[in-house]
Amino acid sequence: MSHSLAAHSLADRCALVTGASSGIGREVARRLASLGARVVACARRYDRLAELAAESEGSIHPARCDLRDLSEIEALFSEVRAEHGGVDILVNNAGFGHKQPLMSGEPAVWRDMLAVNVLALSACTRHAVVDMQARGVAGHILHISSLSAHRVPGGSGMYSATKFAVRSVTEGLRQELRDAGSPIRVTSISPGFVETEFAENYHGDPDAAAATYRRYPVLQPRDIADAVEFTVTAPAHVEYHDLLVRPTQQSS
Ligand SMILES: NC(=O)c1ccc[n+]([C@@H]2O[C@H](COP(=O)([O-])OP(=O)(O)OC[C@H]3O[C@@H](n4cnc5c(N)ncnc54)[C@H](OP(=O)(O)O)[C@@H]3O)[C@@H](O)[C@H]2O)c1
């Protein structure tokens, strides 16, 4: 999956990938580094990030950040600015769901889901856009959203609410950027089932997670890294807005 060799290299670009300690984020960080980008990989589990940096042939820099805390996000961007000049590509991937129904779920968990999936994504975007504008960079903002931005699976009302919000802030940002005459692109990628740590966190049960991923061949993190590569290496006049990526056998 590629456009052209000339468009392919991300050398001299700094990419920040949130939630790079596992699953999709980890694979996206590896892919962007393999395309030549200097990648800042952020998450709470620093040991995982350090391992990723050590085993990668490309340039990956671990950065610990709890995205629920806005001051940690601010410190993260200051660090990236000081060490790498600023973010050219932002992949807002960090996110999670918990099975916490609207009739009986824990409001504190809803708050954390909203904090990471929506508020942190929006705060990171704002910092990155300010940085890109200050340096005159035609950057790229990518959100890893979900098919749950397009339908509401049973019991997932609040998780879906966070992803519907991502859909809204993607379109809202696109309009603001166009009104401002900015060349910055914004893309949302909406995956179906991807085999990661997500399902175990969602169900709180490894057997339920295994059953989710055994039903039929589900997506692997590299499939989403392919979609990221495709959108980020597209010619400057092409903006992919929302890419829905399903396992072929996923019906909804
Ligand atoms: N897997 C799927 O089927 C699927 C489908 C559609 C959409 N998605 C979306 O894909 C994205 C990535 O999920 P995944 O499937 O790769 O799941 P995952 O393996 O559980 O990865 C989630 C990542 O988010 C990070 N994260 C969570 N809370 C954080 C916090 N407070 N601060 C910083 N980082 C935090 C985690 O890092 P730490 O725990 O180390 O902080 C981890 O690196 C999410 O936005 C998810 O909603 C997944």
The ligand as an SDF file (V2000), in Angstrom:
LIG
                    3D

 48 52  0  0  0  0  0  0  0  0999 V2000
   -8.6380   -2.9130   19.2540 N   0  0  0  0  0  0  0  0  0  0  0  0
   -9.7810   -2.6050   18.6690 C   0  0  0  0  0  0  0  0  0  0  0  0
  -10.5980   -3.5010   18.3360 O   0  0  0  0  0  0  0  0  0  0  0  0
  -10.1090   -1.1700   18.3650 C   0  0  0  0  0  0  0  0  0  0  0  0
  -11.1850   -0.9230   17.5010 C   0  0  0  0  0  0  0  0  0  0  0  0
  -11.5090    0.3930   17.1920 C   0  0  0  0  0  0  0  0  0  0  0  0
  -10.7800    1.4320   17.7180 C   0  0  0  0  0  0  0  0  0  0  0  0
   -9.7470    1.1620   18.5680 N   0  0  0  0  0  0  0  0  0  0  0  0
   -9.0060    2.3230   19.1220 C   0  0  0  0  0  0  0  0  0  0  0  0
   -7.6380    2.1520   18.8520 O   0  0  0  0  0  0  0  0  0  0  0  0
   -6.8810    2.8940   19.8000 C   0  0  0  0  0  0  0  0  0  0  0  0
   -5.7220    2.0450   20.3110 C   0  0  0  0  0  0  0  0  0  0  0  0
   -6.2460    0.9460   21.0290 O   0  0  0  0  0  0  0  0  0  0  0  0
   -5.6170   -0.5230   20.9610 P   0  0  0  0  0  0  0  0  0  0  0  0
   -6.6360   -1.3890   20.3350 O   0  0  0  0  0  0  0  0  0  0  0  0
   -4.2600   -0.5010   20.3850 O   0  0  0  0  0  0  0  0  0  0  0  0
   -5.6250   -0.8880   22.5120 O   0  0  0  0  0  0  0  0  0  0  0  0
   -4.4380   -1.1160   23.5630 P   0  0  0  0  0  0  0  0  0  0  0  0
   -3.5210   -2.1880   23.0890 O   0  0  0  0  0  0  0  0  0  0  0  0
   -5.1280   -1.3050   24.8680 O   0  0  0  0  0  0  0  0  0  0  0  0
   -3.6500    0.2770   23.5610 O   0  0  0  0  0  0  0  0  0  0  0  0
   -4.1550    1.4280   24.1790 C   0  0  0  0  0  0  0  0  0  0  0  0
   -3.0300    2.4240   24.3570 C   0  0  0  0  0  0  0  0  0  0  0  0
   -3.5730    3.6200   24.9660 O   0  0  0  0  0  0  0  0  0  0  0  0
   -2.7100    4.0140   26.0120 C   0  0  0  0  0  0  0  0  0  0  0  0
   -3.4050    4.7520   27.0520 N   0  0  0  0  0  0  0  0  0  0  0  0
   -4.5460    4.4220   27.7010 C   0  0  0  0  0  0  0  0  0  0  0  0
   -4.7950    5.2950   28.6860 N   0  0  0  0  0  0  0  0  0  0  0  0
   -3.7890    6.1980   28.6710 C   0  0  0  0  0  0  0  0  0  0  0  0
   -3.4570    7.3350   29.4610 C   0  0  0  0  0  0  0  0  0  0  0  0
   -4.2190    7.7130   30.4980 N   0  0  0  0  0  0  0  0  0  0  0  0
   -2.3460    8.0250   29.1700 N   0  0  0  0  0  0  0  0  0  0  0  0
   -1.5310    7.6440   28.1570 C   0  0  0  0  0  0  0  0  0  0  0  0
   -1.7990    6.5790   27.3710 N   0  0  0  0  0  0  0  0  0  0  0  0
   -2.8990    5.8630   27.6380 C   0  0  0  0  0  0  0  0  0  0  0  0
   -2.1420    2.7170   26.5570 C   0  0  0  0  0  0  0  0  0  0  0  0
   -0.8850    2.9480   27.2010 O   0  0  0  0  0  0  0  0  0  0  0  0
   -0.5870    2.8290   28.7770 P   0  0  0  0  0  0  0  0  0  0  0  0
   -1.6020    1.8870   29.3640 O   0  0  0  0  0  0  0  0  0  0  0  0
    0.8170    2.3250   28.8260 O   0  0  0  0  0  0  0  0  0  0  0  0
   -0.7090    4.2400   29.2700 O   0  0  0  0  0  0  0  0  0  0  0  0
   -1.9330    1.9130   25.2770 C   0  0  0  0  0  0  0  0  0  0  0  0
   -0.6720    2.2140   24.7190 O   0  0  0  0  0  0  0  0  0  0  0  0
   -7.8720    3.3520   20.8710 C   0  0  0  0  0  0  0  0  0  0  0  0
   -8.1860    4.7110   20.6680 O   0  0  0  0  0  0  0  0  0  0  0  0
   -9.0840    2.4850   20.6200 C   0  0  0  0  0  0  0  0  0  0  0  0
  -10.2900    3.1080   21.0440 O   0  0  0  0  0  0  0  0  0  0  0  0
   -9.3900   -0.1120   18.9030 C   0  0  0  0  0  0  0  0  0  0  0  0
  1  2  1  0
  2  3  2  0
  2  4  1  0
  4  5  1  0
  4 48  2  0
  5  6  2  0
  6  7  1  0
  7  8  2  0
  8  9  1  0
  8 48  1  0
  9 10  1  0
  9 46  1  0
 10 11  1  0
 11 12  1  0
 11 44  1  0
 12 13  1  0
 13 14  1  0
 14 15  2  0
 14 16  1  0
 14 17  1  0
 17 18  1  0
 18 19  2  0
 18 20  1  0
 18 21  1  0
 21 22  1  0
 22 23  1  0
 23 24  1  0
 23 42  1  0
 24 25  1  0
 25 26  1  0
 25 36  1  0
 26 27  1  0
 26 35  1  0
 27 28  2  0
 28 29  1  0
 29 30  1  0
 29 35  2  0
 30 31  1  0
 30 32  2  0
 32 33  1  0
 33 34  2  0
 34 35  1  0
 36 37  1  0
 36 42  1  0
 37 38  1  0
 38 39  2  0
 38 40  1  0
 38 41  1  0
 42 43  1  0
 44 45  1  0
 44 46  1  0
 46 47  1  0
M  CHG  2   8   1  16  -1
M  END
$$$$
